[in-house]
């Protein structure tokens, strides 16, 4: 039996996290390809990305409450395998309607697999540290993806993007089939009792706050490449920024693991939501390349660092694993709305409208995070359990 402590199990979780969270890495290239190669407008391109994320949300919501009864290896293997098939078919399609259906199906399949992945991480011995480890894997994947995929798409055309997605999902399906671990203490009395209890109000506040940050992330990140292009910064310079973004993303998971006991999770979440909105303002309002590049390079890093602390805190507050099995829904409810909302705002009011939206959404996130328990309250709850 493969466990979360084994190297095989951790590799499978790392690969699954990279495949399931491909949107966090690929959204700028994804939306940019749909606009530049498929000739969709910003709203249509954002809608296709949103359909993928909506599918992931629905799958995650459906499976999360049943997580303790799932065969997670089967769910992950079939989910990633079906997503690989769907993206392979998408590489042969050109019309909006067909791509819309395929995006929704692909999101549903990969979202189910990602729920199994995140729920298993939540039920490991140290969820914060293991989530940081899979986050580092995602950062390495992001560097490889950003360095290789945009030049391939520019040279060979838009279908190559979906072929790359298909390969990524196929590798994840194979890793899940061979080495996906079982969640720790899957059938212990404490876990079974926790699975029957309703989620606490603080857990719901954390879920809504992370969803808000996911919305800001997707809304702005989807048009990070487009705003740079429209400002005339040049394809080579923008590609360099995207590669730098991937390199910078190596640091947040490692820092989050090192600082786990040194920083209060609630404070990290409050600062992260505020910093994210500030970076959106710099990216969308800058007419010079230097501030745009600096803000864009660390934009995803803020979300990665903040979410690692959120994951660890919610794992402490909900021992059943249900809340974190719903991580795809938590992130992608906001992310699903982000591309289409961002596309609509850009089409109607320009890039500056994204700044106003980001500030308003960040304010809601700050309210939610302010209602999370203090470190001392969390420690008292741990002592009681």
LINFENZI-V186291 format. One record per pair of residues at least 6 apart in sequence whose C-alpha atoms are under 7 Angstrom apart, sorted by the first residue. I is the first residue (numbers start at 1). J is the second residue. If there is no record, write none. Layout:
BEGIN
i->I j->J
i->I j->J
END
This chain:
BEGIN
i->2 j->9
i->2 j->179
i->2 j->180
i->2 j->181
i->2 j->182
i->3 j->9
i->3 j->181
i->3 j->182
i->4 j->10
i->4 j->124
i->4 j->181
i->4 j->182
i->4 j->183
i->8 j->179
i->9 j->179
i->9 j->180
i->9 j->181
i->12 j->175
i->12 j->176
i->12 j->179
i->12 j->180
i->13 j->117
i->13 j->134
i->13 j->180
i->14 j->134
i->14 j->137
i->15 j->172
i->16 j->114
i->16 j->117
i->16 j->172
i->17 j->114
i->17 j->117
i->17 j->134
i->18 j->137
i->18 j->138
i->18 j->141
i->19 j->168
i->19 j->169
i->19 j->172
i->20 j->110
i->20 j->111
i->20 j->114
i->25 j->142
i->27 j->221
i->27 j->222
i->28 j->221
i->28 j->222
i->28 j->223
i->28 j->224
i->28 j->225
i->29 j->150
i->31 j->45
i->31 j->46
i->31 j->222
i->32 j->225
i->32 j->226
i->33 j->158
i->34 j->40
i->34 j->45
i->35 j->41
i->35 j->42
i->35 j->45
i->37 j->157
i->37 j->158
i->38 j->158
i->42 j->343
i->42 j->347
i->43 j->340
i->43 j->343
i->43 j->344
i->43 j->347
i->46 j->339
i->46 j->340
i->46 j->343
i->47 j->339
i->47 j->340
i->48 j->100
i->48 j->103
i->49 j->339
i->50 j->336
i->50 j->337
i->50 j->339
i->50 j->340
i->51 j->100
i->51 j->103
i->51 j->104
i->51 j->336
i->52 j->103
i->52 j->104
i->52 j->106
i->52 j->107
i->53 j->107
i->53 j->332
i->53 j->335
i->53 j->336
i->54 j->104
i->54 j->107
i->54 j->333
i->54 j->336
i->55 j->104
i->55 j->105
i->55 j->107
i->55 j->108
i->56 j->107
i->56 j->108
i->56 j->110
i->56 j->111
i->56 j->112
i->56 j->328
i->56 j->329
i->57 j->111
i->57 j->328
i->57 j->329
i->57 j->332
i->57 j->333
i->58 j->108
i->59 j->108
i->59 j->111
i->59 j->112
i->60 j->111
i->60 j->112
i->60 j->115
i->60 j->326
i->60 j->328
i->60 j->329
i->61 j->326
i->61 j->329
i->63 j->112
i->64 j->115
i->64 j->322
i->64 j->325
i->64 j->326
i->65 j->322
i->67 j->322
i->67 j->325
i->68 j->186
i->72 j->116
i->73 j->176
i->73 j->177
i->73 j->180
i->75 j->112
i->75 j->113
i->75 j->116
i->76 j->113
i->76 j->116
i->76 j->173
i->76 j->176
i->77 j->173
i->77 j->174
i->77 j->176
i->77 j->177
i->78 j->173
i->79 j->109
i->79 j->110
i->79 j->112
i->79 j->113
i->80 j->109
i->80 j->110
i->80 j->113
i->80 j->169
i->80 j->170
i->80 j->172
i->80 j->173
i->81 j->169
i->81 j->170
i->81 j->173
i->82 j->109
i->83 j->106
i->83 j->109
i->83 j->110
i->83 j->169
i->84 j->166
i->84 j->167
i->84 j->169
i->84 j->170
i->85 j->166
i->86 j->102
i->86 j->106
i->87 j->106
i->87 j->162
i->87 j->163
i->87 j->165
i->87 j->166
i->88 j->162
i->88 j->163
i->88 j->166
i->90 j->99
i->90 j->102
i->90 j->162
i->91 j->159
i->91 j->160
i->91 j->162
i->91 j->163
i->92 j->159
i->93 j->99
i->111 j->328
i->114 j->328
i->115 j->325
i->115 j->326
i->115 j->327
i->115 j->328
i->116 j->325
i->118 j->324
i->118 j->325
i->118 j->327
i->119 j->321
i->119 j->322
i->119 j->324
i->119 j->325
i->120 j->182
i->120 j->183
i->121 j->127
i->121 j->130
i->121 j->131
i->122 j->315
i->122 j->321
i->122 j->324
i->123 j->183
i->123 j->184
i->123 j->321
i->124 j->183
i->124 j->184
i->127 j->312
i->127 j->315
i->128 j->257
i->128 j->308
i->128 j->309
i->128 j->311
i->128 j->312
i->129 j->257
i->131 j->308
i->132 j->253
i->132 j->254
i->132 j->256
i->132 j->257
i->132 j->308
i->133 j->253
i->135 j->253
i->136 j->250
i->136 j->253
i->136 j->254
i->139 j->246
i->139 j->249
i->139 j->250
i->140 j->250
i->142 j->246
i->143 j->243
i->143 j->246
i->143 j->247
i->146 j->242
i->146 j->243
i->147 j->243
i->149 j->161
i->152 j->160
i->153 j->160
i->153 j->161
i->191 j->319
i->191 j->320
i->194 j->319
i->194 j->320
i->195 j->320
i->202 j->371
i->202 j->372
i->203 j->314
i->203 j->317
i->205 j->368
i->205 j->369
i->205 j->371
i->205 j->372
i->206 j->368
i->206 j->369
i->206 j->372
i->207 j->330
i->208 j->368
i->209 j->365
i->209 j->368
i->209 j->369
i->210 j->330
i->210 j->331
i->211 j->330
i->211 j->331
i->211 j->333
i->211 j->334
i->212 j->334
i->212 j->361
i->212 j->362
i->212 j->365
i->213 j->273
i->213 j->362
i->213 j->365
i->214 j->331
i->214 j->332
i->214 j->334
i->214 j->335
i->215 j->334
i->215 j->335
i->215 j->337
i->215 j->338
i->216 j->338
i->216 j->358
i->218 j->335
i->218 j->338
i->218 j->339
i->219 j->338
i->219 j->339
i->219 j->341
i->219 j->342
i->220 j->280
i->220 j->342
i->220 j->354
i->222 j->339
i->225 j->238
i->227 j->284
i->228 j->238
i->229 j->235
i->231 j->287
i->233 j->289
i->241 j->293
i->241 j->297
i->242 j->297
i->244 j->297
i->245 j->296
i->245 j->297
i->245 j->298
i->248 j->297
i->248 j->298
i->248 j->301
i->249 j->301
i->252 j->301
i->252 j->304
i->252 j->305
i->253 j->304
i->253 j->305
i->256 j->305
i->256 j->308
i->256 j->309
i->264 j->375
i->265 j->309
i->265 j->310
i->265 j->313
i->266 j->369
i->266 j->372
i->266 j->374
i->268 j->306
i->269 j->306
i->269 j->310
i->269 j->369
i->270 j->366
i->270 j->369
i->272 j->302
i->272 j->306
i->273 j->362
i->273 j->365
i->273 j->366
i->274 j->362
i->276 j->299
i->276 j->302
i->277 j->358
i->277 j->359
i->277 j->362
i->279 j->295
i->279 j->299
i->280 j->355
i->281 j->355
i->282 j->291
i->282 j->292
i->282 j->295
i->283 j->292
i->283 j->295
i->283 j->296
i->284 j->351
i->284 j->352
i->284 j->355
i->285 j->352
i->286 j->292
i->315 j->321
i->315 j->324
i->342 j->354
i->345 j->353
i->345 j->354
i->346 j->353
END
